[in-house]
Amino acid sequence: MSLSRSSSGTYLRLSILSALGLLAVNTAMAVTPDVATINDSELPQVELDEIIVTATRTPTKTSNVIAQTRVVDSEELQRYQGQSALEVLKHQPGISYYTNGGPGTTSNFYMRGYGSNQILVLIDGIRYSSISAGGATLSLLPADQIDRIEILYGASGSSLYGSDAMGGVIQVFTKGTNVDRTTFSVTVGAGSHDEYLYGASGQFANKAGTTLSISASHNETDGFNATLPGSYGYNKDKDGFESDNVSLALTQSLNEQLLVGASALYSKSTTDFDNGAAENTYSDQENGAAQAFVDWRYMPGSSVKLQYGHSIDKSDNPTYSSVYDTKQDQISLVGQHLLPVGQGIYGIEYLNQSIDTTEYDVDDRDVSSAFLGYVLANNQFDAQANLRFDDDSQYGNETTYNLGGAYHINPNARAGINYAKGFRAPTFNDLYYPGSGNPNLKPETSDNYEAFVEYDTTLQSTRLTGYYNKVDDLIGYVANPTPENEWAGSSENVDEAKIKGLSLTSDWTIDNYLFGGSYDYQQAKNNSGGTNDGNFLSIRPEHKGLVYLGYRLPSVDIRAEYQYVGDYYSGVANTESEFVDNYGLFNISGNYKLTNNLSMTARLNNITNEKYTTIPGYNTDGTNFFTSLTYNWY
């Protein structure tokens, strides 16, 4: 029997509702006293005290890190099949965003008041961003190719990673970093707007110390209309998206001390967008990063790692006859050495950034860097100190540093403070964009203060963080109309900003129940003394919160969540036309193990069909769903 596409869509909707019903029934049966007793060793264990690498450039327990961190593990990522890294991150504390329509369209994200061009994104330790506009296109990174995401809030990453880490660091780890057995799996999925996903992955491990992981997927959707009636470029049509994605990871243990490996993540996609009455307007994108390394672990707690990486961000827009092709090549030598008290960290790095274009006066720059760090982590005191020096061929030298400490009040409670100096180098667009670039721009700099208290037990982890940031020499576009061009202007170091806020997170696990949430309050305001002095910075809501409730067994994992985003402005003038009203979204997701080999994932977004926008003029999706089946061979 065959189904038409419309009939297929109806069938899929019924399927997902049935699946969610099965999840609910399974949950109810699991808590019924008559059900056979389950051995405690079979129950899911939630590890609140995770290991994070990004915060210190060495594996450190999250309970010993000073700055606020967040880890999105592979278990949580399963709930985002068919979606992008941006979809994952916008549900995390302290992160806001906007998008110009559906999948693949122009988007931007903000963390603790800083924009995406002030937040460093790494893929397996390699810089990933567009050096022309700044910022990383996380909306083009598929969640199903990712094993883990680590988030470091605040500017302490500047003294470890250099420019663009002024607002924090987001590191994406590709699949295959923790292969312990040979497996193979295939995934098929479908969802709203005729979305389809096909994927396969395989992992191989042997006694000779070889591990190999390869994963590939194809995702396509008809999408929905990206713009609203009356907006610029409005065209009443569906704006689709299509992507092909692949990731690869290979490691070889030569002996107990020496490990070599390589990994890569690549995505090729096409995004439709609106351009008024014009039809078939689209943009082709290529994004990804690859790296190879040698890791010498010469004694317990001490190692030296040599790494080379290459990343790309390319966009080809036939509608406007524009091509942006940016590349970054990076080589680093990073070491960690166990000291009598604490651990020392050191490294040297070389980075080359280039853009393939004839429009810019300069299309290449080099950055040479060196850094030192110290980490202390024990049952009474935690401390971190970093110092970094960057020599850029365009803007000269910059020194950043970080100093923080925490005291363990008792085995469960901790309090600490942190100070970090951050900076961001101007992008190629800031410096050389035809008609508006300014090669005399100075880097943005910031002073960042953070204090926290946290309480951790076997049942819960709760943290309250307060922060205050002062940003100088913000780069902004200053309009200077002429009779020939009413849009004329240039990039200038004109603005200052003050950002302050509170972030509360609390995650609980009681028996098989998981619940908790987060609340963020922030005031990100212009402090330039000019026309916009005292205005809110764009896309920075004062209030944002999320609450969730979940239930987890070896065979089922179901979670419901409600996310609230408060009012904000889409522009720096804070006019009525730039006002974006608050909204709340109710979502439910689940994983169900049908057999030992077959599992099902389902997600239902915006259940109440909330009508909202993230930026004026652009559409958002109503109630939508995605469901997938995965079969594993062990």
N, C-alpha and C positions, 0 to 999 in steps of 0.2 A: 504494500500500500504506500502511496506517495502523498505528501502533503504540500499544498501551496505555501508560499512564504508567509502569508497572513495567517493561514491555518496553523503553520508551524509556530508562529509567534504566540498564538492563543494556547497551543499545546504546551509550549515552554512555560508560559505563565502559570498554567494549571500544575505543571510538574513541580515548579519551585514552591508553590503553596502547599502541595502535597508533601514535598520534602521537609518543609518547615514544620508541618503537622507531625510528620514522623519523628522529627527531632524533639518536639514537645512531648509526644507520647513516650519516647524513650527516656526523656528526663523524668517524667512522672513515674514511670516504672522503676527507675533507678532508685527513687527515694521511698518506694513502697516497702514496708517492713518484711513482707513475705518473700521478697526477692532473695535469691541465694547470696550468701555473704561473699564479698570480694576481698581477696587478700590485700593487706595494706601495701605490699610491695608493688601491686599492679595499679595502684591509684596514681594519678598524675602528680608530679612534684613540681612546684613552682619555685624556681631559684630567684629569690629577691636580691641576693648579694652576687651579682654577676661580675664577670671580668670585662674590662673595657681597655682598649689600646689607644684610642684617639686622644684621650685626655692628657696622657703623659708620654706617649710614644713608646711605652713599655706596658706589658700586661699588668693591670692594677685592679683590685677589687673596687667596685663602685662605692662601697662603704668607706674607702680610704681616699677617694678623690675629693678635692676641695671644691672645684667648680661644679655647677649643676650639670648632670648628664642624663641621658635617656638611651635605652637600648631597645630596638625593635627586632626581636629574634625571628627565626624561621617559622616558629609556631604561630606568631601573630601575623606574619606576612601571608600565611595561607588564607587569611580572610580577605585578601585583596587580589585574588585571581582575576586576570583580565584588566587590572587597573595599573596605574603608573606610580612611581615613587612619590610624586607630588600628592596623589590621593592618600598615600600612607602618611606622609608628613603633616598634612593639614589637620589630622586628628590628634597630633601631638601637642603637649603644653607649649605655650609661648609662641606658636607659629600661626600667622595669618597669611592670606593669599588672595589673589584675584585671577580670573581667567576670562579670555575673550571668546567664550563659547565652550564647545565640547572638547573631546580628546585631541591632543596635539596642537591646539591653538595657542596663541601667545599667552603667557602666564607669568606671574611673578610671586615670590613668597617673601615673607618677612619674619624675623625671629628677634624677639625682645626689642622691637623697634628698629632694627637694622634691615636694610634691603638685601636682596639676593646677591647684588654685586659687592656687598660687604660681608658675605658669608662664604667661606671656602668649602667647596665640595670636592671630595676625593673618591676615587674608585680604586680600591686595593692599594691605597697610599699614593695614587697618581692624581695630579690636579686635573679637574674636569670642568671646563667652563668655556664660554665664548669670550675671547679676549678683545673682541671688537666692542660688544655692548656690556660685557661683564655679566656675571651670574651664570648659573647652570640650568640647562633645559631639563629639569627633573620630570616634566610632563611627558618626555619622550623616553624615559627609562622604564622598562616594564618591570613590575613587581615580581613576576614569575621567574625572572632571571637573577633575583637577588636573594642571598642567604641571610643577610643581617645588615642592619643600619645602626650606626652609633652617632649620637648627637651630643656635641659639646657646646653648651651655652656660654656666651660672654667672650671676652677678648683674650683669655689666657692662651688660646691657640695661636695668637699672633707671635708670641715669643718662641713657639715651636715650629710654626709653618710659614710665618711671614705674611706678606700682603694678602688682602682679601679675607683674613680670618678675624677682622675687627669685631664682627657680630657673632662669631661662632664657627664651628666646623661640623660638617655633616659628612660622614664617611660611609660609603656603600661597599659592602663586601660581596663579591660574586659567589655563585654557587660552587661548591667543590672545595672549600677551604677546610672542611672537616670530614673527609671521606674515610670511613672505617670498614666498609664492606662493599662487595660488588652488588649493584642493583641496577634495574632498568625500569623506566616508567613511561607511560603515555597519558596525555591529558586531552580531553575534548571539553569544550564549554560553549555556552550560548547565553545570550541575554537580550535586554531591551534594544530597540533600534537595529534589529538584525545584527547583533554583535556575535561573532564567532571566534573561538580560540582553538588552535590545534598546537600541541606541543609534545616533545619527547625529551627525555634526559637519561643519561647513563653514568654510573659511577663504577670505577674499577679500583680495587686495592689488592695487593699481593704481599707475600711474606718478604719479598725483596725490598720493600719500602717504596714501592711505586704506587702513586694514586693518580687517577685520571677522572675528570668530570667534564662532560659536554652536555649542553642543553640548547635546544632550539625551539622557537615558537613562532606562530603567525597569528596576528590579531587583526580583525577588520570589523568595522561598524558603519552603518549608513549615517549615524549621528543624528543631530537635530539642528534646527536653524540657529546659527550662532548669534545673530543680531536681532534686536527688537524693532518693531515698526517705528519709523521716525528717526532712527539712529543713522549715523554716517555709514554708508556702504550697505544699507539694508537690502537684502535679497531674499525673498520668501522661498527658500529651498532647504534641503538637508545638507549639512556640511559633514562629510564623512572623514574617516581616518583609517589608515592601513599601515601595518608595520611588520617587518621581519626582524627577528632578534636571535642572537646566538651568544652563548658564553662558554668559555673553556678554561679549565684549570688543570695544571699538571705539576706534580711534585715528585722528587726522587731523593730519598735518603741515601747518601753515599756511605755514611757511617753514623755512629752515635752523635757525632758533633757537627756534621756537614749536611746541609739540606739545600737543594737547588729547586727552582720551580719557575713557572710562568702562568699568567692568566690573562684573559681578555673578555671584554664585553662590548658588543657591537649592535647597533640598532639602525635600520634603514626604514624610513617612514614617509608617507605622503599625507598631507593635511589639506582638506578643502576649507576655504574661507569665503566670506561675502565681500563683494566689490561692486555694489550697486547692481545695475542691470547686466553687468558682464557675467557670462556663464563659464563654468569649468575653470574657476580660479583656484589655484592650489600652490602648495609649496612642498618641495622635496627636502628631506633632512637626512643627514648621516651623523651619528654621534657614537662615541665610544672611547675606550681606553684599554691599553695593553701594557703589561709589565713583565719583567724577568728579574730574578733575584738569586743571590747566593747568600745563605745564612750560616755563619760559623758560630756555634754555641760551644765556646772553648772551656767553659766551666759553668756549674749551676748558677743561674741568675745573671750570667754575663754572656754577651754575644756581640757580633759585628755583622751587619747586613748591608750588602751592596745591591742597589736596585736601579734599574733603568726602566723608564716608562715613556709612553707616547699616547697622547689623547687628541681627538679631533672633534670639531663642531662645525658642520657645514650646512648651509642653507641655500637652496637654489629656488628663486621665485620668478618663474617665467612671466607672470603678470606684470611685474615691475622691472623685468630684465635685470635683476640684482642677484649677485652671488657673494656669499660671505663664507670663506673657507679659512678657519683658524686651526692652528696646530700648536701643541706644547710638547717639548721634549725635556725630560727631567732625569738627572742622575744624582743619586745620593748615597752617602756612606754614613750609616747611623749605628752607633754603638751604645751598649749599656753595660755597666760594670758594677758588680756587687761590692759595696764598701763595708768596712767594719760596722758602720751605722748608716743605713739607707742605701740608696742606689744612685750612681752617677749616670748621666745621659749626655751624649755628645754627638755632633754630626756636622757634615759639610754637604752642601747641595749646589747644583748648577742647573739653571732653568733657562731654556730658550723658548720664547713666544714669538709666533709669526702669523701673519695674515696675508692671504693671497688676494691682492687687489691692486688696481692701478690708481685708486682714488686717494690714497694716503701718501703723505710726504715720506713717512717712515713706516716700514712694514715688518720690523723685526726688533726685538730687544732681548738682552741677556740679564740674568740676575744671579749673582754669586752670593752664597750665604754660609754662615757658620753659627752654631748654637751650642750652649751648654745648659744642662739641667740637673736638678737634684730632687729626688723623691724620697720621703720618709713615710713609712706606713707601718704602724704597730698598734697595740691595743690601748695606748694612752695618747699618743700624739700622731698627727698626720701633717706633713708639710710638703710644699712644692715651690721650687724657685727655678726660673728659666731666664736666660739672657740670649738674645739673638741679634745678629748683625747682617743686614742685607745691603748689597751694593748693586744698584740698578743702573743700566747703561743710559736710561732716560732721565730719571729724577734724582740720581745720586744715592747717598747713604741714608739708612734709617736703622735706628736701634730700638728694640722693644724689649720689655722685661715683664716678669710676673712674679708675685710673691704672695703666698697664701699659707694659712695654717688652720688646723682644727684640733680641738681637745675633746677626748672621749670622757664625758661626764660620768658615765657608767657603761657597762657592756652594751647597752641598747641606745643610749642618747649621745649626741655629738653636736657641737657648735663650732662655727668657724668663720673666718673672714678671708677676703681675697682682693688683691689689687692687680690690675693689668693695664699695660700701655699698648694700644693697638694702632694700626695704620692701614690705609688702602691706597694703592697706587692708581693713578688715573688710567682709564681704559683707552684703547686706541681711538674709539669714537670721541671720548672726551678731548683727546689731544689733537686729532687730525681729521675729524669728519668734515668733509667739504662744506665751507660756509659757516661752520659753527665751532670747529675745533680750536683749542687754545694750547699750543705747545709749552706755554709758561706756567701751566697749572702745578700746584704743589700737592703732595699727597694729603689725604684726609688723615687726621690723627684723633685719638680718643683716650680719655681717662675713664676707667671702669672700676667701680667699687661694688663688692658683693658680700653679703653676710647671710648666714643660714643657721637654722637649727633643724635637726632631724631625729626621728625616733624609729628604730628598726627592731622588730621581733620576728619570731618564726611565723607569725600570722600576718604581719603587715609591715609596710615601709612608708613613712610619712615624712615629707620635707617641706619647710617653709623657707623661701629664699627672697631676700630683698636686694634690689640693685639700683644703682645710680650711675648714669653714664653721661659724660660731657664730650661732645664731638665738635672739633674745630676744623675749619677750612673745608666744610662740606662743599662738594662740587655740584653746582646746579646750572640750569640753562637760564640765561638772562636775555629777555626779549629786547631787541633794539630795532624796531621797524624802520624801514626806509621807503621812499616813494616807489622804488622798484620792487621791493619785497616786504610785504607786511609781516612775514613770519621771520624776518632776519633776527639774529641774536648770536650768542656765543656761550661757551661753557666758562664758568668763573668760580673761584673760591670765594663764595659770598655768604654762605650760611653757617650758622652754628646751631646746635641742637642740644637739648637736655632730655634725657630719657630716664624715667624712674618707674619702678613698679614692684609688685609682689607676685610670686608664683608659688602656689600651693599644690602639691601632688600627694595622693594617698592611694595605695594599692593594697588590697586585703585578700587573703586566701584562708578560708575557714572550711575545713573538710574539702568538699568538692566545689564549693562556691567561691567565685571570684567577683569582687566588686570594688568600686573606688571611683576615682575621678581626678579632675584638676580644675583649678580656677586661676586665671591670670588677670591682674589689674595692672594697666600701664598708662602712663602719660608720656607720649612722645611729642614734644613741641618744638617749634621753631624758636630760636633764641638769637636771631641775627640782628635785631634792633631795627629792621626795615619794615616794609609794608606788611609782611606776613608774620611779624613778630608775635609770639603767643599763640599762633595757630597750630592745630594738630598736624603732624606729618601724615601723609596720605597712606591709606590702607593699614592704619594702626588702631584697631578698636580698643577702647578703654577696658572693656570687659569681654572675657571669653572663658567658657567653661565646658566641661564634659563630664558626664556621669555614666557609669556602665555597670551592668550586672551580668554575670556569666555562670555557667555550670559546666564542669568538665569531668569526664570519665575517660578510660582508655578508648572507648568506642564513640564518644560523642563530645563535642565542644561547641557550646552555643553561647552567644553573647548579644545583648541588646544595649544600645547606647543612645544617649541624647546629647547633642552638641549645640551650644548656644554661642552666637557671635553677635556682639553689641554693635551699636551705631558707629560709623566712621565716615571720613571724607575721602573721596578718590583723588582730590587735588589739593595743592598747598594753599590755595586761596580760601578754602573752606566755604565756598558759596553754596547756595541752596541747590543748584544743579549738580554739585559734586557730592551731595549727601547720599549715603547708602544706609538704608534702614536695617535694623537688627533682624535676625532670623534664627530659627532653631530647626535642627534636622534630627529625625528619629530613624535609626538604622538597626537592622538585626542581621547577624551573620552566624554561620555554623559549619562545622565539619562533622561528618557522620561516617563511621567505618562500617560499610555494608558487609564486608568479609575481611579476612586477613589480608587480602590483596587489593580489594576495591574500596575506594573511599569517595565521598561526595562532599563538595563544598558549595555553599549557597550564600548569597548576600542580597538583601533587599534594602535599598537606600531610599531615603526621603519618603517614608511610609505614609506620612500625612499629606504628601503632595504639596509641600510648602512652596509658595511663589516668592522667589527672592532673586536678587542680583548680587554679584560680587563687585561689579563696576558698572556705572550707568551705560545703558545702550546695548549691553550684551546679555544674552540669554543663559539660563541655567536649566538643568534637567529636573523634571518632576519625579514621580515615583518610578524607580527603575530597578532592575534586578540582573544578577548574573549567577549562573550555576554551572558547575563543572564536575566531571568524573575523572578520577585518576586510577589507573591500574598499575600495580607494582609487581615486578618479578624480583625475588630475592635469591 
